[in-house]
Amino acid sequence: GADALPPLNKAQRDKLRLLSIVTFAGEQGSLPYTELLEQLDVENVRELEDLIIGGIYQGILAGRLDQKKKCLDVEYGIGRDLRPGETAALLKSLTAWQVVAYGLSRLEHLSRDAAQYARDREEFDKLLETAKVSAKSAAAATGAGGAGGPGSSPADLDAFGEGLDRAGSR
């Protein structure tokens, strides 16, 4: 058993401890110092923090040492092999992530469509207002709209514009 194995040197012990931290972080994101000290068989908080800082510099994990709460808040840990029985949980987590990613993608698409619609509507409203002003000016120049023919009076143009407004909002 374990008695037949040769003793580990400091570098080997530290690497196993860091990999253990990554495993613990997969189970919970905030790791209390008291649990880490006990689980990793580390002498004191200073030694534990030095170990964690070394792991952060090596890229094994990313996180924040919270000395007030006396815990490590892990943001990221390197990937580890799955233990037996963990495949279903990983699949469930990835499926949930896929659903959220699809929802966000759809939301972004709808947001772009809404923004484009708003720009198109604003441009239409400006063109319509310009046409109304031009038609009113032309009607006034020809004498109260009589010479412009049916539907060219300012009131007719306003009614036409309101009809377009209703049609555009459908």
C-alpha positions in Angstrom: 0.0 0.0 0.0 1.0 3.6 0.8 3.8 2.4 3.0 5.6 0.8 0.1 5.7 4.1 -1.8 8.8 6.3 -1.6 8.5 9.6 0.3 7.5 12.7 -1.7 9.9 15.7 -2.0 8.6 19.2 -1.4 7.9 20.0 -5.1 5.9 16.7 -5.5 3.9 17.4 -2.3 3.1 21.0 -3.4 2.0 19.8 -6.9 -0.4 17.2 -5.3 -1.7 19.9 -2.9 -2.4 22.3 -5.8 -4.2 19.6 -7.7 -6.2 18.8 -4.6 -7.2 22.5 -4.4 -8.3 22.4 -8.0 -10.4 19.3 -7.2 -11.9 21.0 -4.1 -12.7 24.1 -6.2 -14.7 22.0 -8.6 -16.9 21.1 -5.7 -17.2 24.6 -4.2 -15.8 27.9 -5.4 -15.0 29.4 -2.0 -12.5 27.3 0.0 -12.1 28.1 3.7 -8.5 28.2 5.0 -9.4 25.9 7.9 -10.5 23.1 5.5 -7.5 23.6 3.2 -5.1 23.5 6.1 -6.6 20.3 7.4 -7.2 18.5 4.0 -3.7 19.4 2.6 -1.8 18.8 5.9 -0.3 22.3 5.7 1.4 23.7 8.8 0.1 27.3 8.8 -1.8 30.0 6.8 1.4 31.6 5.5 2.6 28.3 4.0 -0.9 27.8 2.5 -1.0 31.2 1.0 2.5 30.8 -0.5 1.4 27.5 -2.0 -1.8 29.1 -3.5 0.2 32.1 -4.9 2.6 29.7 -6.5 -0.3 27.9 -8.1 -1.7 31.1 -9.4 1.7 32.1 -11.0 1.9 28.6 -12.6 -1.5 29.0 -14.1 -2.9 26.0 -12.3 -5.6 28.2 -10.8 -6.9 31.7 -10.7 -8.6 33.2 -7.7 -8.5 35.7 -4.8 -7.1 35.2 -1.3 -9.6 36.8 1.1 -7.7 37.3 4.3 -10.8 38.8 6.1 -13.0 35.8 5.4 -9.9 33.5 5.6 -10.8 31.7 2.3 -9.7 31.2 -1.3 -12.3 32.3 -3.8 -11.4 30.3 -6.9 -12.3 31.7 -10.3 -10.6 29.0 -12.4 -8.8 25.8 -12.1 -7.0 23.6 -14.7 -9.0 20.7 -16.0 -8.7 17.3 -14.3 -9.6 13.9 -15.4 -13.2 12.9 -14.6 -13.7 10.5 -11.7 -16.1 7.6 -12.2 -19.7 8.8 -12.0 -18.9 12.5 -12.9 -19.7 12.2 -16.6 -23.5 12.6 -16.1 -23.0 15.7 -13.9 -20.6 17.2 -16.5 -23.0 16.5 -19.3 -25.9 18.2 -17.3 -23.7 21.2 -16.7 -22.6 21.5 -20.3 -26.2 21.1 -21.5 -27.3 23.9 -19.2 -24.5 26.1 -20.5 -25.5 25.4 -24.1 -29.1 26.4 -23.3 -27.9 29.7 -21.7 -25.5 30.4 -24.6 -28.2 29.8 -27.2 -30.6 32.1 -25.3 -27.9 34.8 -25.1 -27.2 34.4 -28.8 -30.9 34.7 -29.6 -31.3 37.7 -27.4 -28.3 39.4 -29.1 -29.9 38.7 -32.5 -33.3 40.1 -31.4 -31.6 43.2 -30.0 -29.8 43.8 -33.3 -33.1 43.4 -35.1 -34.9 45.8 -32.8 -32.1 48.4 -33.2 -32.3 48.1 -37.0 -36.1 48.5 -36.9 -35.7 51.6 -34.7 -33.2 53.1 -37.2 -35.4 52.2 -40.2 -38.5 53.7 -38.4 -36.6 56.9 -37.6 -35.5 57.3 -41.2 -39.0 56.6 -42.5 -40.5 59.2 -40.1 -37.9 61.8 -41.3 -38.7 61.1 -44.9 -42.4 61.3 -44.2 -42.1 64.6 -42.4 -40.0 66.0 -45.3 -42.7 64.8 -47.8 -45.4 66.4 -45.7 -43.6 69.7 -45.4 -42.8 69.7 -49.2 -46.4 68.9 -50.1 -47.8 71.6 -47.8 -45.4 74.1 -49.3 -46.4 73.1 -52.8 -50.1 73.3 -51.9 -49.7 76.7 -50.3 -47.8 77.9 -53.4 -50.6 76.7 -55.7 -53.3 78.2 -53.6 -54.9 76.2 -50.8 -54.5 72.9 -52.5 -57.2 73.3 -55.2 -54.8 72.9 -58.1 -53.0 70.0 -56.6 -55.8 67.6 -57.3 -57.6 65.2 -55.0 -55.7 64.1 -51.9 -53.0 66.7 -52.1 -54.3 69.1 -49.4 -52.4 69.4 -46.1 -55.2 67.7 -44.3 -55.2 64.8 -46.8 -51.4 64.5 -46.4 -51.7 64.4 -42.6 -54.4 61.7 -42.9 -52.2 59.7 -45.4 -49.2 60.0 -43.0 -51.3 58.8 -40.0 -52.3 55.8 -42.1 -48.7 55.1 -42.9 -47.9 55.4 -39.2 -50.5 52.8 -38.3 -49.3 50.5 -41.1 -45.7 50.8 -40.0 -46.5 49.9 -36.4 -48.1 46.6 -37.2 
